[in-house]
C-alpha cells in the first residue's frame, strides 16, 4: 500500500529496493535520475512513470522483463506478476518515519504479508536554501556530507608548451611531418599538428575568521577542506588581525580533525579584521612569489574592516593585477536590500571579477561552479577586468 500524496523520492527509493531484491543492479545515480524524472512527469501518470523508470533504471536488455514485472507488482499491485523466475516480488508497504504517514496505517495494514519499507525523510531541499547561521549542529553535519557531491574539478589554463594534437591543432608540426614522410618516400601524405598543453589553475582561498563571520566560518572552512581534498594546487589562509596559512592543517583527510587543527593554528579566531594589512602581507610574502599569479583567488569575507580603506584598495588592485580571477564571497549579500556600502566592501568591489553570496549550501554550489568554469571573456593570459571596472560606483550596484 502506497500512502496518499507520497513524495517522489520515497517511492523511487522503495521501487529501487524492489528491483535490487529481484536481482537487477540499480546504482544510486540511477535512483537520483529516476526521482527527478518522476517529479517532472508526475506520479499520477502511469505511462510517464513507466518510461521514466525504464530510461533511468534499466541499463541492460536482459533486465527489461524483470523491470516490467516489478513495475506491475509495485505500482499496479498486480499479484499475477509477483513471480520473477527464481526471484519473488511480494506486496510492498511503504512506511515513512514521519508521523503523518505512519499514523495512517491501520493494524490490518501492518499485518499484511510482504515487505514493509521504512523510508527516511530527507530535508535536503530545505537545507539547500537555509542560512548557515540558523542551522543546528546536526544540520551543519548533514550539509557537510552533502558538500562531498560538489563538482570541484579545476579550471584549466593554457601553457606555452606544445603537445601533439589528435586532429588539426593550432600550429603545424614540421618536424613530425618530415619524420613521418620518410615512410612514404619523402611525400608528406599526413600532416602533423601541435596544440597548447593545459594544466589546472591554482586556487587560493582567503577566509575571514573575525567575530562577524563566526556564524559562517565553520561551513566555509568545510568548503575549503573539500577543495583541498579534491584539487592538487590549493592554498588556504585565514584573515583577521593576522594572516595564517592553514594549507597543511586542512590537508588531513578527516574533516573534523582538519578543522580542529586549523582552529588551533589560528590565534585570532573570532577577533577583529584588518583586511588591508593582511592582504598586503599576503601580496608581499606569497602573491609576489607567484602564488597568486594566474590563480583563482577567492576571498570569503563580509567586508567589515577596521583598517585603512586606502590600504585595502591598493592591495586589492595589486592582487587583481596578479590573479587570473578574483571572487569575493560575502554572506551578507543575500540579505534583502543589501548594497556594498561598507567602506571595506566598497573599496574592494572595483577589483572583483565575481561577487557571490556564501550564506547557504546553494550559494556554495554556485561558488564551486564559478571556480570550475573557465571565463569566456578572457584571453589566454589576460584579465576580465576592464578599465571601466576601476571606476565602479557602489551606489549604482545591482545584485547579480
C-alpha positions in Angstrom: 0.0 0.0 0.0 1.4 3.4 -1.0 0.3 6.3 1.2 -1.7 9.1 -0.2 0.2 12.1 -1.6 3.6 10.4 -1.5 6.8 12.2 -2.2 8.7 11.1 -5.4 12.0 10.4 -3.7 10.4 8.0 -1.2 8.7 6.0 -3.9 11.9 6.0 -6.0 13.9 4.5 -3.2 11.3 1.9 -2.4 11.0 0.8 -6.0 14.8 0.6 -6.4 14.9 -1.7 -3.4 12.3 -4.0 -5.0 14.4 -4.1 -8.2 17.5 -4.9 -6.3 15.7 -7.7 -4.5 14.7 -9.1 -7.9 18.4 -9.3 -8.9 18.6 -6.1 -11.0 21.5 -3.8 -10.5 20.4 -0.2 -9.6 23.1 2.3 -8.8 22.4 5.3 -6.6 22.9 7.7 -9.6 20.1 6.0 -11.4 17.8 6.3 -8.4 18.5 10.1 -8.3 17.8 10.4 -12.0 14.6 8.4 -11.6 13.5 10.7 -8.8 14.0 13.8 -10.9 12.2 12.2 -13.8 9.0 11.2 -11.9 9.0 14.6 -10.3 8.7 16.1 -13.8 6.2 13.7 -15.3 4.1 13.3 -12.1 3.3 10.2 -10.2 -0.3 10.2 -11.5 0.9 9.4 -15.0 1.3 5.6 -15.3 2.9 5.8 -18.7 5.2 8.6 -17.7 6.4 6.8 -14.6 6.9 3.6 -16.6 9.1 5.2 -19.2 10.9 7.4 -16.7 12.0 4.3 -14.8 12.8 2.4 -18.0 15.0 5.2 -19.2 16.9 5.8 -16.0 16.9 2.4 -14.1 17.3 -0.2 -16.9 20.8 -0.4 -18.3 20.8 -4.0 -19.7 18.4 -5.6 -22.2 18.1 -8.8 -20.1 16.6 -6.6 -17.2 13.6 -5.5 -19.2 11.4 -8.4 -18.2 12.4 -8.1 -14.6 11.6 -4.3 -14.7 8.2 -4.8 -16.4 7.0 -7.4 -13.8 8.4 -5.4 -10.9 6.7 -2.3 -12.2 3.3 -4.1 -12.3 3.8 -5.6 -8.8 4.9 -2.4 -7.2 3.0 0.4 -8.9 -0.1 -1.5 -10.0 -0.3 -4.1 -7.2 -0.8 -6.9 -9.7 -0.5 -10.3 -7.9 0.0 -12.2 -11.2 3.4 -10.5 -11.7 4.8 -11.5 -8.3 7.0 -14.3 -9.7 10.2 -13.2 -11.4 11.8 -16.5 -12.3 13.7 -17.6 -9.2 13.1 -14.2 -7.6 9.8 -13.3 -5.9 8.3 -9.9 -5.6 5.9 -9.6 -2.7 3.5 -6.8 -1.9 5.3 -3.7 -0.6 4.1 -1.4 2.1 5.8 1.9 2.1 6.1 3.5 5.6 7.8 6.8 6.3 9.3 7.8 9.6 7.2 10.9 10.0 4.0 10.8 12.0 1.8 11.9 9.1 2.2 8.7 7.1 3.0 6.3 10.0 -0.2 7.0 11.8 -2.3 6.4 8.7 -1.5 2.7 8.7 -4.1 0.5 10.3 -3.5 -2.6 12.3 -4.7 -4.7 9.4 -2.2 -3.0 7.0 0.6 -3.8 9.3 -0.4 -7.5 9.4 -0.4 -7.9 5.6 2.2 -10.3 4.2 5.0 -8.8 2.3 7.8 -6.2 2.7 7.4 -3.1 4.8 9.9 -0.4 3.7 10.6 2.5 6.1 12.0 5.4 4.1 13.7 8.2 6.0 12.6 11.7 5.1 15.3 13.9 3.8 15.0 17.7 4.2 18.0 18.5 2.0 15.8 20.6 -0.3 15.0 22.9 2.7 18.6 22.9 3.9 19.9 24.0 0.5 18.5 27.5 1.0 18.8 27.7 4.8 21.2 30.3 6.2 24.3 28.7 7.8 23.8 31.0 10.9 20.4 29.4 11.5 21.4 25.8 11.1 21.8 23.4 14.1 24.9 21.3 14.6 23.1 18.3 13.1 22.0 20.2 10.1 25.6 21.5 9.5 26.8 17.9 9.7 24.3 16.9 7.1 25.3 19.8 4.9 29.0 18.8 5.3 28.1 15.3 4.0 26.3 16.9 1.0 29.3 19.0 0.1 31.1 15.9 -1.0 28.9 15.8 -4.0 30.0 19.2 -5.3 31.9 19.3 -8.5 35.4 20.8 -7.7 37.2 20.0 -10.9 39.9 22.6 -11.6 39.7 25.2 -14.3 42.4 24.7 -16.9 44.9 27.2 -18.2 46.9 27.0 -21.5 50.6 26.7 -21.1 53.3 27.7 -23.6 54.4 24.1 -24.0 53.0 22.2 -27.0 51.9 18.6 -27.4 50.8 16.5 -30.4 47.2 17.1 -31.5 45.0 14.2 -32.5 43.3 16.4 -35.1 44.2 19.8 -36.7 45.8 21.9 -33.9 46.9 25.5 -33.6 50.4 25.0 -35.0 51.9 23.0 -37.9 54.5 20.4 -36.6 57.1 20.4 -39.3 59.5 18.0 -37.6 56.9 15.3 -37.0 55.6 15.7 -40.6 59.0 15.3 -42.1 59.8 12.3 -39.9 56.6 10.6 -40.9 57.3 11.5 -44.6 60.3 9.2 -44.5 57.9 6.3 -44.5 56.3 7.5 -47.7 59.4 8.2 -49.8 59.6 11.8 -48.7 56.0 12.7 -49.6 54.2 14.5 -46.7 51.0 12.5 -47.0 50.0 13.0 -43.4 50.4 16.4 -41.7 51.2 16.6 -38.0 49.9 19.4 -35.8 50.6 20.8 -32.3 48.3 22.2 -29.6 48.9 24.0 -26.4 49.1 22.0 -23.2 46.7 22.7 -20.4 47.2 22.4 -16.7 45.0 23.1 -13.6 44.9 26.6 -12.3 46.0 27.2 -8.7 43.2 28.0 -6.3 43.9 30.4 -3.3 41.3 30.6 -0.6 41.3 33.5 2.0 38.7 33.1 4.7 37.8 35.9 7.2 37.6 34.4 10.7 36.6 37.6 12.6 33.8 37.8 15.0 31.3 39.0 12.5 32.0 36.0 10.3 31.8 33.4 13.1 28.3 32.1 12.1 29.6 31.2 8.7 33.3 30.3 9.3 32.7 26.7 10.2 30.7 25.9 7.0 33.2 27.9 4.8 36.1 26.0 6.3 34.4 22.8 5.4 34.2 24.0 1.9 37.9 24.9 1.9 38.8 21.4 3.2 36.7 19.9 0.4 38.7 22.0 -2.1 42.0 20.8 -0.5 41.0 17.2 -0.8 39.7 17.4 -4.5 42.3 19.7 -6.1 46.1 19.4 -6.1 47.1 23.1 -6.3 45.2 24.7 -3.5 46.4 27.1 -0.8 44.3 28.2 2.2 44.7 31.2 4.5 42.7 32.9 7.3 42.3 36.6 7.6 41.7 38.5 10.8 44.2 40.6 12.8 46.8 38.2 11.4 47.4 36.2 8.3 47.7 32.4 8.9 48.4 29.8 6.3 46.4 26.6 7.1 47.0 24.5 4.0 48.9 21.9 5.9 46.2 21.7 8.6 43.4 21.2 6.1 45.4 18.6 4.1 44.1 15.9 6.6 41.6 13.5 5.1 39.3 13.6 8.2 37.3 16.9 8.0 36.7 17.1 11.8 40.4 16.6 12.5 41.3 19.1 9.9 39.0 21.8 11.3 40.3 21.1 14.8 43.9 21.5 13.6 43.0 24.7 11.8 41.3 26.2 14.9 44.4 25.6 16.9 46.7 27.1 14.3 44.7 30.3 14.1 45.4 32.6 17.0 43.0 35.4 16.1 39.8 33.4 15.7 36.7 35.5 16.4 38.7 38.7 16.8 38.8 41.8 14.7 39.5 42.3 10.9 42.3 44.2 9.2 41.8 43.1 5.6 44.1 45.7 4.0 47.1 44.9 6.2 46.6 41.1 5.8 46.2 41.4 2.0 49.4 43.5 2.0 51.2 40.7 3.9 49.8 38.1 1.5 50.9 40.0 -1.6 54.4 40.7 -0.3 55.2 37.2 1.1 53.1 34.9 -1.1 51.4 36.6 -4.0 54.6 38.3 -5.4 56.4 35.0 -5.3 54.0 33.5 -7.8 51.3 32.0 -5.5 48.6 34.4 -6.8 49.9 34.8 -10.4 47.5 33.2 -12.8 45.4 31.8 -9.9 41.8 31.9 -9.0 41.7 33.8 -5.7 38.6 33.5 -3.5 38.1 35.9 -0.6 35.4 34.8 1.9 34.5 37.9 4.0 31.7 40.2 4.9 33.8 43.2 4.1 33.8 44.7 7.6 37.3 46.2 8.1 38.8 48.2 10.9 41.9 49.1 9.0 42.7 51.8 6.4 40.5 51.9 3.3 43.3 53.2 1.2 45.5 50.3 2.1 42.7 47.8 1.2 42.1 49.4 -2.1 45.7 49.5 -3.0 46.3 45.8 -2.1 43.1 44.7 -3.9 44.4 46.4 -7.1 47.8 44.7 -6.6 46.1 41.4 -6.1 43.9 41.9 -9.2 46.9 42.5 -11.4 48.5 39.2 -10.4 45.4 36.9 -10.2 43.6 35.4 -13.1 40.3 36.0 -11.4 39.2 37.4 -8.0 36.0 36.1 -6.5 34.6 37.7 -3.4 32.1 35.7 -1.3 30.0 37.7 1.1 27.3 36.0 3.2 25.6 39.4 3.8 24.9 39.7 0.1 21.9 37.5 0.4 20.2 40.0 2.8 17.2 41.8 1.2 18.1 45.3 0.1 21.8 44.7 0.6 24.2 47.2 -1.0 28.0 47.1 -0.7 28.3 50.5 1.0 30.5 49.3 3.9 33.8 51.1 3.3 35.9 47.9 3.1 33.5 46.3 0.6 33.1 49.5 -1.4 36.9 49.8 -1.7 37.4 46.2 -2.8 34.4 46.0 -5.2 36.1 47.6 -8.3 38.7 44.9 -8.4 36.4 41.9 -8.1 35.5 39.7 -11.1 32.6 37.9 -9.4 30.6 38.9 -6.3 28.8 36.0 -4.7 26.9 35.2 -1.5 28.0 32.4 0.7 25.2 32.1 3.3 23.8 28.7 2.3 24.6 25.4 0.5 23.1 26.6 -2.7 25.5 29.5 -2.8 28.4 27.2 -2.3 27.2 25.2 -5.3 27.4 28.5 -7.3 30.9 29.1 -5.9 32.1 25.7 -6.9 30.8 26.3 -10.4 32.5 29.8 -10.6 35.8 28.2 -9.6 35.4 25.4 -12.1 34.0 27.1 -15.2 36.6 29.0 -17.3 35.7 32.6 -18.0 34.6 33.1 -21.7 35.7 36.8 -21.8 39.3 36.2 -21.0 42.2 35.8 -23.4 44.9 33.3 -23.0 46.7 35.2 -20.3 44.6 38.3 -19.8 42.1 39.6 -17.3 38.3 40.2 -17.4 38.5 43.5 -15.6 38.0 46.4 -17.9 39.1 50.0 -17.3 35.6 51.0 -16.5 35.5 48.5 -13.6 38.1 50.5 -11.8 35.6 53.4 -11.8 32.8 51.3 -10.3 30.3 53.3 -8.2 28.9 51.2 -5.3 25.8 53.3 -5.1 24.8 52.1 -8.5 25.4 48.5 -7.6 22.7 45.9 -8.5 22.8 42.4 -7.0 23.7 39.9 -9.6 
